[in-house]
Amino acid sequence: MGKLKEYNNITGYAKIARRYFVNNFYDGMLTILGILLGFFVILLNNP
């Protein structure tokens, strides 16, 4: 565990991993929102 903390101090990988996690989460939410809105528009056009 000590080596992992030392590696994090040298490279700062935790900040990079957090940034990638947030970006991927945001992209996923936009995708889901687009799918739901598309489904809703289809339901409105086909009564």
Backbone bond lengths (Angstrom), bond angles and torsions (degrees), N, CA, C in turn:
res aa  C-N    CA-C-N  psi(-1)  N-CA   C-N-CA  omega(-1)  CA-C   N-CA-C  phi
1 M - - - 1.451 - - 1.523 110.42 -
2 G 1.295 117.37 -32.88 1.454 121.19 179.19 1.515 112.29 -64.88
3 K 1.335 116.20 -37.96 1.464 120.07 179.00 1.526 110.72 -66.72
4 L 1.325 116.04 -35.62 1.456 120.09 179.24 1.526 110.92 -66.16
5 K 1.322 117.26 -41.39 1.466 120.72 177.37 1.522 111.02 -65.66
6 E 1.320 116.56 -40.00 1.459 120.19 178.33 1.527 110.58 -64.33
7 Y 1.328 116.46 -42.68 1.465 120.83 178.03 1.527 110.45 -62.09
8 N 1.340 116.79 -39.70 1.462 120.65 177.69 1.521 110.78 -64.55
9 N 1.316 117.79 -40.44 1.460 120.64 178.94 1.522 111.46 -64.10
10 I 1.319 116.88 -36.07 1.467 120.78 -178.35 1.528 110.83 -75.83
11 T 1.322 117.16 -47.42 1.463 120.68 -171.88 1.523 114.24 -98.12
12 G 1.316 118.41 -26.74 1.462 121.22 -176.66 1.517 112.65 70.33
13 Y 1.329 117.26 35.00 1.463 121.19 -175.90 1.527 112.31 -65.69
14 A 1.320 119.03 -25.48 1.466 120.58 -178.30 1.527 110.87 -65.13
15 K 1.321 117.31 -39.30 1.466 120.52 178.28 1.523 110.67 -65.50
16 I 1.321 116.00 -41.13 1.464 120.64 -179.91 1.526 109.98 -66.09
17 A 1.326 117.14 -43.62 1.467 121.06 179.95 1.528 110.51 -63.29
18 R 1.321 117.07 -40.46 1.465 120.90 178.73 1.525 110.35 -63.80
19 R 1.329 116.85 -42.14 1.463 121.10 179.75 1.532 110.81 -62.61
20 Y 1.331 117.08 -44.13 1.461 120.25 178.40 1.520 111.14 -64.34
21 F 1.324 117.65 -39.35 1.460 120.93 179.17 1.522 110.56 -61.74
22 V 1.321 117.58 -46.22 1.464 121.33 -178.65 1.524 110.49 -65.47
23 N 1.330 117.50 -43.42 1.468 120.46 179.43 1.523 111.43 -62.51
24 N 1.305 117.71 -44.07 1.462 120.93 -179.71 1.526 111.40 -67.85
25 F 1.331 116.88 -36.56 1.461 120.53 176.83 1.527 110.13 -62.93
26 Y 1.331 116.41 -44.88 1.464 121.89 179.74 1.529 110.30 -62.55
27 D 1.314 117.74 -45.15 1.464 121.36 178.69 1.528 111.18 -61.60
28 G 1.312 116.97 -40.97 1.455 120.85 178.66 1.516 112.29 -64.66
29 M 1.321 116.55 -40.64 1.460 119.86 179.08 1.523 111.12 -66.69
30 L 1.329 118.10 -38.16 1.465 120.45 176.63 1.525 110.99 -64.27
31 T 1.319 117.07 -38.53 1.462 120.89 178.31 1.522 110.74 -63.71
32 I 1.315 116.69 -47.14 1.466 120.82 179.72 1.524 110.68 -63.00
33 L 1.329 117.08 -41.30 1.462 120.77 178.57 1.525 110.69 -62.33
34 G 1.315 117.60 -41.91 1.460 121.07 177.88 1.514 112.37 -63.09
35 I 1.317 117.26 -41.62 1.466 120.91 178.54 1.524 110.60 -64.43
36 L 1.320 116.95 -44.35 1.464 120.05 -179.76 1.521 111.87 -65.72
37 L 1.329 117.26 -42.14 1.462 119.76 178.70 1.528 111.21 -65.65
38 G 1.319 117.18 -39.44 1.458 120.42 176.63 1.516 111.92 -62.18
39 F 1.319 116.67 -42.77 1.466 121.21 177.64 1.524 110.47 -62.49
40 F 1.332 116.81 -41.53 1.462 121.63 179.62 1.525 110.92 -64.05
41 V 1.318 117.93 -41.82 1.471 121.66 178.61 1.522 110.43 -64.33
42 I 1.319 117.47 -40.48 1.466 120.72 177.91 1.525 110.47 -63.04
43 L 1.316 117.59 -40.77 1.469 120.51 178.64 1.525 111.21 -64.71
44 L 1.327 118.11 -36.27 1.460 120.75 179.78 1.528 111.58 -70.41
45 N 1.316 117.96 -33.51 1.461 121.40 -178.11 1.522 112.79 -80.58
46 N 1.310 118.99 -22.59 1.468 122.78 -178.73 1.527 110.15 -119.12
47 P 1.343 116.51 86.78 1.480 117.83 -177.90 1.508 112.87 -72.10
